[in-house]
Amino acid sequence: MENAKYIKIYRSHRIGRFNVNITRPIVAKFNFHQDKLNAKQRSYTEFRDSTYRVAEQYPREIKDLRQILHPVIMKAKQLDKKAVMS
């Protein structure tokens, strides 16, 4: 990323135990919310055809609820209704 040396990361680490056969996700906490938004927005354009992915980290309960709500929102969008997950 351009201007990556200006982005301040509070801390970063990998999740899970080391295993040769798998790739562990990296979690990063940014100092500034705007840096997080910029990194997430640029990931859509720069990593579109890549195996890399940038996503929010949510607790398991919220991830399960979002997984249930995702098909409902997609169906509403197909029917040209305004639908947002918050």
N, C-alpha and C positions, 0 to 999 in steps of 0.2 A: 504494500500500500504506500502511496505517496504520503509524505509528511508523517510517517509512522513514528519518527523519533520525537515528535511533539506530543504524542498520546501518552498519558500517564496511567500506569496500571498499578493499583494498590497492592494486589497480590495475584498470583496465578499458581495453579497446581494441576496435577493429573488425578483422575478418579480411578480407583481400583488398584488391584495388585498387578505387578508386572507379569506379563505372559508374552512369550515370543510370538504366539500365533494371533494375538489380537492387538488392535490399536486402541489405546485408552483416550477418552475425551479429555480435553484441557478446559479448565474453568478459570476465567479471568474476572477480577473485580476491578472496574475502572474507577479512577478518582473522580471523574466528572461524567455526569449523565449524558452530556452532549457527545463526548467521545464514544460512549457505548452506542448511541444512536447512529453516529457516523460510521462506526465499524460495521454495525448490523446492516445499514443501508448499502454500504459499498460491497458487502459480501454478496448481495443479490446480483450485482452487475459483474464483479470480478471473478466470483467462484461459480457462476451459473453452470458451466460445463465441466465442473471439477467434482472430485469426490469429497471435497471439504464442505462442511456445513456449519452455519452459525445459528444458534438458537438460544432462547432464554432457558434458564434452569429453574424449574418449578418443583415443589414437593410432589410426592407420588399421588396424594389425594387430588391435587389440582390437575395433574397430568391425566389421571383417570377420568375426571369430569370433562376435561377438554376433549378427550378422545371420544366420549359419548356425544358431546355437543357438535363436534366437527361435521358429521354427516347432516345434521339438522340445518346448520348454517349453509352448507353447500347446496342443499335442496332449496332453501329460501333464496339464495342468490340465483339459482337457475330459474326461479319463478319471478325474477326481477324485483325482489324485495330487498330493502336495505337490512343487512344483518351484520352485526359486529360482535365479536367475542370479547368480553371484558372481565 
